[in-house]
Amino acid sequence: MEQTRYPLIERDPEVMNGKPVIKDTRLTVELILERLADGYTVEQLLDNYPRLTREGILAVLDYAAGLAHAEAERAERAAS
């Protein structure tokens, strides 16, 4: 995936073992998605993680949607 499409998501081998994180935080995409799946609201996330922003949460969702889209395209190509 093109990194510039997700300016608020970054990967750095020195931060969280290279997992994608919200820029300028150590909050991984995985953590935010897990919390949302567990039923946390956006407001609860913002209250629990002071460095997190609403824009960061939206960036995580956009990034996850991009991954799902890329996976669907791979599956489609494999089925052809």
PDB file of N, CA, C and O in Angstrom:
ATOM      1  N   MET A   1       0.838  -1.189   0.000  1.00  0.00           N
ATOM      2  CA  MET A   1       0.000   0.000   0.000  1.00  0.00           C
ATOM      3  C   MET A   1       0.875   1.242   0.000  1.00  0.00           C
ATOM      4  O   MET A   1       1.958   1.268   0.585  1.00  0.00           O
ATOM      5  N   GLU A   2       0.394   2.230  -0.648  1.00  0.00           N
ATOM      6  CA  GLU A   2       1.141   3.482  -0.771  1.00  0.00           C
ATOM      7  C   GLU A   2       1.140   4.238   0.565  1.00  0.00           C
ATOM      8  O   GLU A   2       0.083   4.566   1.105  1.00  0.00           O
ATOM      9  N   GLN A   3       2.332   4.505   1.082  1.00  0.00           N
ATOM     10  CA  GLN A   3       2.462   5.150   2.394  1.00  0.00           C
ATOM     11  C   GLN A   3       1.848   6.548   2.415  1.00  0.00           C
ATOM     12  O   GLN A   3       1.285   6.946   3.435  1.00  0.00           O
ATOM     13  N   THR A   4       1.941   7.302   1.322  1.00  0.00           N
ATOM     14  CA  THR A   4       1.413   8.664   1.337  1.00  0.00           C
ATOM     15  C   THR A   4      -0.108   8.677   1.439  1.00  0.00           C
ATOM     16  O   THR A   4      -0.683   9.698   1.817  1.00  0.00           O
ATOM     17  N   ARG A   5      -0.765   7.586   1.117  1.00  0.00           N
ATOM     18  CA  ARG A   5      -2.221   7.522   1.251  1.00  0.00           C
ATOM     19  C   ARG A   5      -2.621   7.558   2.722  1.00  0.00           C
ATOM     20  O   ARG A   5      -3.735   7.961   3.058  1.00  0.00           O
ATOM     21  N   TYR A   6      -1.723   7.142   3.583  1.00  0.00           N
ATOM     22  CA  TYR A   6      -1.994   7.053   5.012  1.00  0.00           C
ATOM     23  C   TYR A   6      -0.979   7.893   5.798  1.00  0.00           C
ATOM     24  O   TYR A   6      -0.130   7.338   6.495  1.00  0.00           O
ATOM     25  N   PRO A   7      -1.059   9.207   5.693  1.00  0.00           N
ATOM     26  CA  PRO A   7      -0.030  10.044   6.320  1.00  0.00           C
ATOM     27  C   PRO A   7      -0.013   9.966   7.853  1.00  0.00           C
ATOM     28  O   PRO A   7       1.003  10.296   8.465  1.00  0.00           O
ATOM     29  N   LEU A   8      -1.103   9.543   8.481  1.00  0.00           N
ATOM     30  CA  LEU A   8      -1.118   9.445   9.933  1.00  0.00           C
ATOM     31  C   LEU A   8      -0.711   8.056  10.432  1.00  0.00           C
ATOM     32  O   LEU A   8      -0.645   7.827  11.640  1.00  0.00           O
ATOM     33  N   ILE A   9      -0.441   7.142   9.519  1.00  0.00           N
ATOM     34  CA  ILE A   9       0.002   5.799   9.891  1.00  0.00           C
ATOM     35  C   ILE A   9       1.448   5.652   9.440  1.00  0.00           C
ATOM     36  O   ILE A   9       1.797   5.971   8.303  1.00  0.00           O
ATOM     37  N   GLU A  10       2.284   5.163  10.357  1.00  0.00           N
ATOM     38  CA  GLU A  10       3.686   4.985   9.996  1.00  0.00           C
ATOM     39  C   GLU A  10       4.207   3.658  10.516  1.00  0.00           C
ATOM     40  O   GLU A  10       3.674   3.085  11.466  1.00  0.00           O
ATOM     41  N   ARG A  11       5.264   3.185   9.869  1.00  0.00           N
ATOM     42  CA  ARG A  11       5.965   1.975  10.290  1.00  0.00           C
ATOM     43  C   ARG A  11       7.427   2.329  10.463  1.00  0.00           C
ATOM     44  O   ARG A  11       8.042   2.953   9.599  1.00  0.00           O
ATOM     45  N   ASP A  12       7.966   1.920  11.588  1.00  0.00           N
ATOM     46  CA  ASP A  12       9.371   2.171  11.876  1.00  0.00           C
ATOM     47  C   ASP A  12       9.863   0.955  12.654  1.00  0.00           C
ATOM     48  O   ASP A  12       9.299   0.619  13.695  1.00  0.00           O
ATOM     49  N   PRO A  13      10.904   0.294  12.163  1.00  0.00           N
ATOM     50  CA  PRO A  13      11.395  -0.888  12.865  1.00  0.00           C
ATOM     51  C   PRO A  13      11.787  -0.611  14.317  1.00  0.00           C
ATOM     52  O   PRO A  13      11.848  -1.531  15.133  1.00  0.00           O
ATOM     53  N   GLU A  14      12.050   0.648  14.634  1.00  0.00           N
ATOM     54  CA  GLU A  14      12.439   1.027  15.998  1.00  0.00           C
ATOM     55  C   GLU A  14      11.238   1.277  16.917  1.00  0.00           C
ATOM     56  O   GLU A  14      11.402   1.436  18.127  1.00  0.00           O
ATOM     57  N   VAL A  15      10.039   1.310  16.342  1.00  0.00           N
ATOM     58  CA  VAL A  15       8.837   1.590  17.129  1.00  0.00           C
ATOM     59  C   VAL A  15       7.893   0.395  17.038  1.00  0.00           C
ATOM     60  O   VAL A  15       7.443   0.029  15.952  1.00  0.00           O
ATOM     61  N   MET A  16       7.604  -0.199  18.169  1.00  0.00           N
ATOM     62  CA  MET A  16       6.656  -1.313  18.263  1.00  0.00           C
ATOM     63  C   MET A  16       6.980  -2.438  17.266  1.00  0.00           C
ATOM     64  O   MET A  16       6.085  -3.030  16.663  1.00  0.00           O
ATOM     65  N   ASN A  17       8.268  -2.714  17.113  1.00  0.00           N
ATOM     66  CA  ASN A  17       8.737  -3.796  16.231  1.00  0.00           C
ATOM     67  C   ASN A  17       8.271  -3.634  14.784  1.00  0.00           C
ATOM     68  O   ASN A  17       8.101  -4.624  14.073  1.00  0.00           O
ATOM     69  N   GLY A  18       8.069  -2.416  14.356  1.00  0.00           N
ATOM     70  CA  GLY A  18       7.701  -2.165  12.968  1.00  0.00           C
ATOM     71  C   GLY A  18       6.228  -2.301  12.659  1.00  0.00           C
ATOM     72  O   GLY A  18       5.827  -2.188  11.500  1.00  0.00           O
ATOM     73  N   LYS A  19       5.409  -2.544  13.676  1.00  0.00           N
ATOM     74  CA  LYS A  19       3.964  -2.604  13.430  1.00  0.00           C
ATOM     75  C   LYS A  19       3.479  -1.215  13.025  1.00  0.00           C
ATOM     76  O   LYS A  19       4.052  -0.212  13.450  1.00  0.00           O
ATOM     77  N   PRO A  20       2.432  -1.149  12.209  1.00  0.00           N
ATOM     78  CA  PRO A  20       1.889   0.169  11.872  1.00  0.00           C
ATOM     79  C   PRO A  20       1.299   0.840  13.114  1.00  0.00           C
ATOM     80  O   PRO A  20       0.526   0.237  13.859  1.00  0.00           O
ATOM     81  N   VAL A  21       1.682   2.093  13.314  1.00  0.00           N
ATOM     82  CA  VAL A  21       1.211   2.869  14.462  1.00  0.00           C
ATOM     83  C   VAL A  21       0.666   4.210  13.982  1.00  0.00           C
ATOM     84  O   VAL A  21       0.939   4.653  12.867  1.00  0.00           O
ATOM     85  N   ILE A  22      -0.101   4.831  14.846  1.00  0.00           N
ATOM     86  CA  ILE A  22      -0.548   6.192  14.579  1.00  0.00           C
ATOM     87  C   ILE A  22       0.653   7.100  14.783  1.00  0.00           C
ATOM     88  O   ILE A  22       1.330   7.037  15.808  1.00  0.00           O
ATOM     89  N   LYS A  23       0.902   7.931  13.805  1.00  0.00           N
ATOM     90  CA  LYS A  23       2.083   8.801  13.807  1.00  0.00           C
ATOM     91  C   LYS A  23       2.244   9.537  15.135  1.00  0.00           C
ATOM     92  O   LYS A  23       1.283  10.038  15.719  1.00  0.00           O
ATOM     93  N   ASP A  24       3.497   9.582  15.588  1.00  0.00           N
ATOM     94  CA  ASP A  24       3.880  10.276  16.818  1.00  0.00           C
ATOM     95  C   ASP A  24       3.273   9.659  18.082  1.00  0.00           C
ATOM     96  O   ASP A  24       3.201  10.312  19.123  1.00  0.00           O
ATOM     97  N   THR A  25       2.838   8.398  17.985  1.00  0.00           N
ATOM     98  CA  THR A  25       2.373   7.666  19.166  1.00  0.00           C
ATOM     99  C   THR A  25       2.983   6.267  19.098  1.00  0.00           C
ATOM    100  O   THR A  25       3.648   5.912  18.124  1.00  0.00           O
ATOM    101  N   ARG A  26       2.753   5.501  20.120  1.00  0.00           N
ATOM    102  CA  ARG A  26       3.117   4.093  20.113  1.00  0.00           C
ATOM    103  C   ARG A  26       1.840   3.251  20.077  1.00  0.00           C
ATOM    104  O   ARG A  26       1.846   2.084  20.468  1.00  0.00           O
ATOM    105  N   LEU A  27       0.759   3.846  19.609  1.00  0.00           N
ATOM    106  CA  LEU A  27      -0.526   3.157  19.517  1.00  0.00           C
ATOM    107  C   LEU A  27      -0.616   2.449  18.175  1.00  0.00           C
ATOM    108  O   LEU A  27      -0.626   3.084  17.120  1.00  0.00           O
ATOM    109  N   THR A  28      -0.682   1.119  18.230  1.00  0.00           N
ATOM    110  CA  THR A  28      -0.712   0.352  16.985  1.00  0.00           C
ATOM    111  C   THR A  28      -2.111   0.339  16.380  1.00  0.00           C
ATOM    112  O   THR A  28      -3.123   0.477  17.068  1.00  0.00           O
ATOM    113  N   VAL A  29      -2.118   0.168  15.070  1.00  0.00           N
ATOM    114  CA  VAL A  29      -3.381  -0.015  14.354  1.00  0.00           C
ATOM    115  C   VAL A  29      -4.118  -1.205  14.966  1.00  0.00           C
ATOM    116  O   VAL A  29      -5.326  -1.153  15.195  1.00  0.00           O
ATOM    117  N   GLU A  30      -3.380  -2.261  15.221  1.00  0.00           N
ATOM    118  CA  GLU A  30      -3.956  -3.476  15.798  1.00  0.00           C
ATOM    119  C   GLU A  30      -4.665  -3.194  17.124  1.00  0.00           C
ATOM    120  O   GLU A  30      -5.785  -3.659  17.335  1.00  0.00           O
ATOM    121  N   LEU A  31      -4.029  -2.443  18.012  1.00  0.00           N
ATOM    122  CA  LEU A  31      -4.618  -2.131  19.314  1.00  0.00           C
ATOM    123  C   LEU A  31      -5.936  -1.384  19.159  1.00  0.00           C
ATOM    124  O   LEU A  31      -6.932  -1.730  19.795  1.00  0.00           O
ATOM    125  N   ILE A  32      -5.938  -0.366  18.316  1.00  0.00           N
ATOM    126  CA  ILE A  32      -7.158   0.437  18.149  1.00  0.00           C
ATOM    127  C   ILE A  32      -8.277  -0.413  17.554  1.00  0.00           C
ATOM    128  O   ILE A  32      -9.422  -0.323  17.997  1.00  0.00           O
ATOM    129  N   LEU A  33      -7.958  -1.234  16.560  1.00  0.00           N
ATOM    130  CA  LEU A  33      -8.980  -2.106  15.973  1.00  0.00           C
ATOM    131  C   LEU A  33      -9.509  -3.115  16.988  1.00  0.00           C
ATOM    132  O   LEU A  33     -10.709  -3.387  17.033  1.00  0.00           O
ATOM    133  N   GLU A  34      -8.614  -3.668  17.798  1.00  0.00           N
ATOM    134  CA  GLU A  34      -9.055  -4.613  18.832  1.00  0.00           C
ATOM    135  C   GLU A  34      -9.980  -3.946  19.832  1.00  0.00           C
ATOM    136  O   GLU A  34     -11.002  -4.516  20.215  1.00  0.00           O
ATOM    137  N   ARG A  35      -9.627  -2.743  20.255  1.00  0.00           N
ATOM    138  CA  ARG A  35     -10.473  -2.035  21.217  1.00  0.00           C
ATOM    139  C   ARG A  35     -11.853  -1.747  20.614  1.00  0.00           C
ATOM    140  O   ARG A  35     -12.872  -1.926  21.282  1.00  0.00           O
ATOM    141  N   LEU A  36     -11.884  -1.306  19.371  1.00  0.00           N
ATOM    142  CA  LEU A  36     -13.171  -1.055  18.715  1.00  0.00           C
ATOM    143  C   LEU A  36     -13.981  -2.344  18.604  1.00  0.00           C
ATOM    144  O   LEU A  36     -15.191  -2.337  18.829  1.00  0.00           O
ATOM    145  N   ALA A  37     -13.323  -3.444  18.258  1.00  0.00           N
ATOM    146  CA  ALA A  37     -14.004  -4.742  18.161  1.00  0.00           C
ATOM    147  C   ALA A  37     -14.526  -5.195  19.524  1.00  0.00           C
ATOM    148  O   ALA A  37     -15.535  -5.894  19.610  1.00  0.00           O
ATOM    149  N   ASP A  38     -13.831  -4.793  20.581  1.00  0.00           N
ATOM    150  CA  ASP A  38     -14.263  -5.138  21.945  1.00  0.00           C
ATOM    151  C   ASP A  38     -15.429  -4.270  22.415  1.00  0.00           C
ATOM    152  O   ASP A  38     -15.985  -4.502  23.489  1.00  0.00           O
ATOM    153  N   GLY A  39     -15.798  -3.276  21.614  1.00  0.00           N
ATOM    154  CA  GLY A  39     -16.947  -2.450  21.954  1.00  0.00           C
ATOM    155  C   GLY A  39     -16.622  -1.078  22.509  1.00  0.00           C
ATOM    156  O   GLY A  39     -17.525  -0.337  22.898  1.00  0.00           O
ATOM    157  N   TYR A  40     -15.339  -0.728  22.552  1.00  0.00           N
ATOM    158  CA  TYR A  40     -14.991   0.623  23.000  1.00  0.00           C
ATOM    159  C   TYR A  40     -15.594   1.640  22.038  1.00  0.00           C
ATOM    160  O   TYR A  40     -15.616   1.424  20.826  1.00  0.00           O
ATOM    161  N   THR A  41     -16.073   2.728  22.576  1.00  0.00           N
ATOM    162  CA  THR A  41     -16.544   3.819  21.726  1.00  0.00           C
ATOM    163  C   THR A  41     -15.359   4.726  21.396  1.00  0.00           C
ATOM    164  O   THR A  41     -14.306   4.647  22.029  1.00  0.00           O
ATOM    165  N   VAL A  42     -15.545   5.564  20.422  1.00  0.00           N
ATOM    166  CA  VAL A  42     -14.512   6.540  20.073  1.00  0.00           C
ATOM    167  C   VAL A  42     -14.208   7.406  21.296  1.00  0.00           C
ATOM    168  O   VAL A  42     -13.047   7.693  21.587  1.00  0.00           O
ATOM    169  N   GLU A  43     -15.244   7.815  22.000  1.00  0.00           N
ATOM    170  CA  GLU A  43     -15.040   8.661  23.186  1.00  0.00           C
ATOM    171  C   GLU A  43     -14.243   7.930  24.263  1.00  0.00           C
ATOM    172  O   GLU A  43     -13.381   8.530  24.905  1.00  0.00           O
ATOM    173  N   GLN A  44     -14.517   6.658  24.465  1.00  0.00           N
ATOM    174  CA  GLN A  44     -13.752   5.885  25.451  1.00  0.00           C
ATOM    175  C   GLN A  44     -12.281   5.787  25.049  1.00  0.00           C
ATOM    176  O   GLN A  44     -11.392   5.910  25.891  1.00  0.00           O
ATOM    177  N   LEU A  45     -12.032   5.567  23.761  1.00  0.00           N
ATOM    178  CA  LEU A  45     -10.651   5.506  23.287  1.00  0.00           C
ATOM    179  C   LEU A  45      -9.945   6.837  23.524  1.00  0.00           C
ATOM    180  O   LEU A  45      -8.811   6.873  24.001  1.00  0.00           O
ATOM    181  N   LEU A  46     -10.616   7.909  23.191  1.00  0.00           N
ATOM    182  CA  LEU A  46     -10.017   9.237  23.371  1.00  0.00           C
ATOM    183  C   LEU A  46      -9.752   9.529  24.851  1.00  0.00           C
ATOM    184  O   LEU A  46      -8.751  10.158  25.191  1.00  0.00           O
ATOM    185  N   ASP A  47     -10.639   9.076  25.717  1.00  0.00           N
ATOM    186  CA  ASP A  47     -10.438   9.265  27.156  1.00  0.00           C
ATOM    187  C   ASP A  47      -9.293   8.411  27.685  1.00  0.00           C
ATOM    188  O   ASP A  47      -8.532   8.858  28.543  1.00  0.00           O
ATOM    189  N   ASN A  48      -9.165   7.184  27.181  1.00  0.00           N
ATOM    190  CA  ASN A  48      -8.158   6.248  27.681  1.00  0.00           C
ATOM    191  C   ASN A  48      -6.763   6.481  27.123  1.00  0.00           C
ATOM    192  O   ASN A  48      -5.776   6.097  27.751  1.00  0.00           O
ATOM    193  N   TYR A  49      -6.666   7.096  25.968  1.00  0.00           N
ATOM    194  CA  TYR A  49      -5.375   7.313  25.306  1.00  0.00           C
ATOM    195  C   TYR A  49      -5.242   8.794  24.965  1.00  0.00           C
ATOM    196  O   TYR A  49      -5.658   9.218  23.887  1.00  0.00           O
ATOM    197  N   PRO A  50      -4.673   9.576  25.864  1.00  0.00           N
ATOM    198  CA  PRO A  50      -4.627  11.034  25.696  1.00  0.00           C
ATOM    199  C   PRO A  50      -3.951  11.518  24.414  1.00  0.00           C
ATOM    200  O   PRO A  50      -4.290  12.595  23.923  1.00  0.00           O
ATOM    201  N   ARG A  51      -3.012  10.760  23.862  1.00  0.00           N
ATOM    202  CA  ARG A  51      -2.337  11.197  22.630  1.00  0.00           C
ATOM    203  C   ARG A  51      -3.141  10.853  21.381  1.00  0.00           C
ATOM    204  O   ARG A  51      -2.816  11.312  20.286  1.00  0.00           O
ATOM    205  N   LEU A  52      -4.178  10.054  21.541  1.00  0.00           N
ATOM    206  CA  LEU A  52      -5.007   9.644  20.416  1.00  0.00           C
ATOM    207  C   LEU A  52      -5.959  10.768  20.028  1.00  0.00           C
ATOM    208  O   LEU A  52      -6.482  11.481  20.885  1.00  0.00           O
ATOM    209  N   THR A  53      -6.173  10.912  18.733  1.00  0.00           N
ATOM    210  CA  THR A  53      -7.124  11.909  18.224  1.00  0.00           C
ATOM    211  C   THR A  53      -8.194  11.204  17.402  1.00  0.00           C
ATOM    212  O   THR A  53      -8.023  10.064  16.970  1.00  0.00           O
ATOM    213  N   ARG A  54      -9.279  11.897  17.202  1.00  0.00           N
ATOM    214  CA  ARG A  54     -10.351  11.380  16.348  1.00  0.00           C
ATOM    215  C   ARG A  54      -9.805  11.114  14.940  1.00  0.00           C
ATOM    216  O   ARG A  54     -10.165  10.121  14.307  1.00  0.00           O
ATOM    217  N   GLU A  55      -8.942  11.999  14.460  1.00  0.00           N
ATOM    218  CA  GLU A  55      -8.341  11.826  13.136  1.00  0.00           C
ATOM    219  C   GLU A  55      -7.485  10.557  13.101  1.00  0.00           C
ATOM    220  O   GLU A  55      -7.446   9.858  12.089  1.00  0.00           O
ATOM    221  N   GLY A  56      -6.804  10.267  14.204  1.00  0.00           N
ATOM    222  CA  GLY A  56      -6.006   9.048  14.287  1.00  0.00           C
ATOM    223  C   GLY A  56      -6.863   7.803  14.187  1.00  0.00           C
ATOM    224  O   GLY A  56      -6.497   6.843  13.508  1.00  0.00           O
ATOM    225  N   ILE A  57      -8.008   7.816  14.863  1.00  0.00           N
ATOM    226  CA  ILE A  57      -8.926   6.673  14.798  1.00  0.00           C
ATOM    227  C   ILE A  57      -9.446   6.502  13.382  1.00  0.00           C
ATOM    228  O   ILE A  57      -9.513   5.382  12.876  1.00  0.00           O
ATOM    229  N   LEU A  58      -9.812   7.599  12.742  1.00  0.00           N
ATOM    230  CA  LEU A  58     -10.292   7.515  11.355  1.00  0.00           C
ATOM    231  C   LEU A  58      -9.194   7.012  10.420  1.00  0.00           C
ATOM    232  O   LEU A  58      -9.469   6.272   9.476  1.00  0.00           O
ATOM    233  N   ALA A  59      -7.956   7.412  10.683  1.00  0.00           N
ATOM    234  CA  ALA A  59      -6.830   6.935   9.875  1.00  0.00           C
ATOM    235  C   ALA A  59      -6.657   5.431  10.027  1.00  0.00           C
ATOM    236  O   ALA A  59      -6.370   4.736   9.052  1.00  0.00           O
ATOM    237  N   VAL A  60      -6.829   4.925  11.244  1.00  0.00           N
ATOM    238  CA  VAL A  60      -6.745   3.479  11.482  1.00  0.00           C
ATOM    239  C   VAL A  60      -7.818   2.754  10.684  1.00  0.00           C
ATOM    240  O   VAL A  60      -7.544   1.735  10.049  1.00  0.00           O
ATOM    241  N   LEU A  61      -9.029   3.273  10.714  1.00  0.00           N
ATOM    242  CA  LEU A  61     -10.123   2.634   9.970  1.00  0.00           C
ATOM    243  C   LEU A  61      -9.877   2.681   8.468  1.00  0.00           C
ATOM    244  O   LEU A  61     -10.153   1.711   7.762  1.00  0.00           O
ATOM    245  N   ASP A  62      -9.366   3.791   7.982  1.00  0.00           N
ATOM    246  CA  ASP A  62      -9.051   3.914   6.556  1.00  0.00           C
ATOM    247  C   ASP A  62      -7.947   2.931   6.170  1.00  0.00           C
ATOM    248  O   ASP A  62      -8.023   2.290   5.121  1.00  0.00           O
ATOM    249  N   TYR A  63      -6.939   2.814   7.004  1.00  0.00           N
ATOM    250  CA  TYR A  63      -5.836   1.883   6.763  1.00  0.00           C
ATOM    251  C   TYR A  63      -6.357   0.448   6.726  1.00  0.00           C
ATOM    252  O   TYR A  63      -5.994  -0.320   5.836  1.00  0.00           O
ATOM    253  N   ALA A  64      -7.200   0.084   7.682  1.00  0.00           N
ATOM    254  CA  ALA A  64      -7.773  -1.265   7.728  1.00  0.00           C
ATOM    255  C   ALA A  64      -8.644  -1.537   6.499  1.00  0.00           C
ATOM    256  O   ALA A  64      -8.620  -2.638   5.949  1.00  0.00           O
ATOM    257  N   ALA A  65      -9.396  -0.551   6.077  1.00  0.00           N
ATOM    258  CA  ALA A  65     -10.217  -0.709   4.873  1.00  0.00           C
ATOM    259  C   ALA A  65      -9.332  -0.922   3.653  1.00  0.00           C
ATOM    260  O   ALA A  65      -9.656  -1.726   2.779  1.00  0.00           O
ATOM    261  N   GLY A  66      -8.214  -0.201   3.593  1.00  0.00           N
ATOM    262  CA  GLY A  66      -7.270  -0.390   2.489  1.00  0.00           C
ATOM    263  C   GLY A  66      -6.690  -1.797   2.473  1.00  0.00           C
ATOM    264  O   GLY A  66      -6.532  -2.396   1.409  1.00  0.00           O
ATOM    265  N   LEU A  67      -6.371  -2.328   3.654  1.00  0.00           N
ATOM    266  CA  LEU A  67      -5.867  -3.697   3.738  1.00  0.00           C
ATOM    267  C   LEU A  67      -6.926  -4.699   3.278  1.00  0.00           C
ATOM    268  O   LEU A  67      -6.617  -5.638   2.544  1.00  0.00           O
ATOM    269  N   ALA A  68      -8.159  -4.503   3.704  1.00  0.00           N
ATOM    270  CA  ALA A  68      -9.243  -5.395   3.303  1.00  0.00           C
ATOM    271  C   ALA A  68      -9.464  -5.337   1.795  1.00  0.00           C
ATOM    272  O   ALA A  68      -9.697  -6.361   1.154  1.00  0.00           O
ATOM    273  N   HIS A  69      -9.389  -4.147   1.242  1.00  0.00           N
ATOM    274  CA  HIS A  69      -9.553  -3.976  -0.206  1.00  0.00           C
ATOM    275  C   HIS A  69      -8.429  -4.686  -0.962  1.00  0.00           C
ATOM    276  O   HIS A  69      -8.680  -5.379  -1.948  1.00  0.00           O
ATOM    277  N   ALA A  70      -7.200  -4.513  -0.500  1.00  0.00           N
ATOM    278  CA  ALA A  70      -6.054  -5.159  -1.152  1.00  0.00           C
ATOM    279  C   ALA A  70      -6.185  -6.679  -1.075  1.00  0.00           C
ATOM    280  O   ALA A  70      -5.868  -7.378  -2.037  1.00  0.00           O
ATOM    281  N   GLU A  71      -6.645  -7.187   0.053  1.00  0.00           N
ATOM    282  CA  GLU A  71      -6.831  -8.636   0.209  1.00  0.00           C
ATOM    283  C   GLU A  71      -7.922  -9.143  -0.725  1.00  0.00           C
ATOM    284  O   GLU A  71      -7.780 -10.215  -1.313  1.00  0.00           O
ATOM    285  N   ALA A  72      -8.999  -8.395  -0.868  1.00  0.00           N
ATOM    286  CA  ALA A  72     -10.077  -8.786  -1.781  1.00  0.00           C
ATOM    287  C   ALA A  72      -9.575  -8.816  -3.220  1.00  0.00           C
ATOM    288  O   ALA A  72      -9.934  -9.712  -3.985  1.00  0.00           O
ATOM    289  N   GLU A  73      -8.751  -7.845  -3.590  1.00  0.00           N
ATOM    290  CA  GLU A  73      -8.176  -7.834  -4.941  1.00  0.00           C
ATOM    291  C   GLU A  73      -7.266  -9.034  -5.161  1.00  0.00           C
ATOM    292  O   GLU A  73      -7.298  -9.642  -6.230  1.00  0.00           O
ATOM    293  N   ARG A  74      -6.445  -9.386  -4.157  1.00  0.00           N
ATOM    294  CA  ARG A  74      -5.578 -10.566  -4.273  1.00  0.00           C
ATOM    295  C   ARG A  74      -6.395 -11.825  -4.448  1.00  0.00           C
ATOM    296  O   ARG A  74      -6.067 -12.672  -5.279  1.00  0.00           O
ATOM    297  N   ALA A  75      -7.453 -11.956  -3.675  1.00  0.00           N
ATOM    298  CA  ALA A  75      -8.321 -13.142  -3.762  1.00  0.00           C
ATOM    299  C   ALA A  75      -8.994 -13.215  -5.128  1.00  0.00           C
ATOM    300  O   ALA A  75      -9.125 -14.290  -5.713  1.00  0.00           O
ATOM    301  N   GLU A  76      -9.413 -12.069  -5.621  1.00  0.00           N
ATOM    302  CA  GLU A  76     -10.048 -12.001  -6.944  1.00  0.00           C
ATOM    303  C   GLU A  76      -9.078 -12.437  -8.042  1.00  0.00           C
ATOM    304  O   GLU A  76      -9.446 -13.194  -8.941  1.00  0.00           O
ATOM    305  N   ARG A  77      -7.841 -11.955  -7.960  1.00  0.00           N
ATOM    306  CA  ARG A  77      -6.828 -12.338  -8.953  1.00  0.00           C
ATOM    307  C   ARG A  77      -6.516 -13.827  -8.864  1.00  0.00           C
ATOM    308  O   ARG A  77      -6.339 -14.488  -9.887  1.00  0.00           O
ATOM    309  N   ALA A  78      -6.450 -14.347  -7.665  1.00  0.00           N
ATOM    310  CA  ALA A  78      -6.146 -15.769  -7.472  1.00  0.00           C
ATOM    311  C   ALA A  78      -7.263 -16.652  -8.015  1.00  0.00           C
ATOM    312  O   ALA A  78      -7.008 -17.761  -8.486  1.00  0.00           O
ATOM    313  N   ALA A  79      -8.494 -16.166  -7.951  1.00  0.00           N
ATOM    314  CA  ALA A  79      -9.633 -16.937  -8.435  1.00  0.00           C
ATOM    315  C   ALA A  79      -9.759 -16.898  -9.949  1.00  0.00           C
ATOM    316  O   ALA A  79     -10.472 -17.714 -10.533  1.00  0.00           O
ATOM    317  N   SER A  80      -9.077 -15.960 -10.587  1.00  0.00           N
ATOM    318  CA  SER A  80      -9.192 -15.813 -12.049  1.00  0.00           C
ATOM    319  C   SER A  80      -8.349 -16.834 -12.765  1.00  0.00           C
ATOM    320  O   SER A  80      -8.323 -16.859 -13.996  1.00  0.00           O
TER     321      SER A  80
END
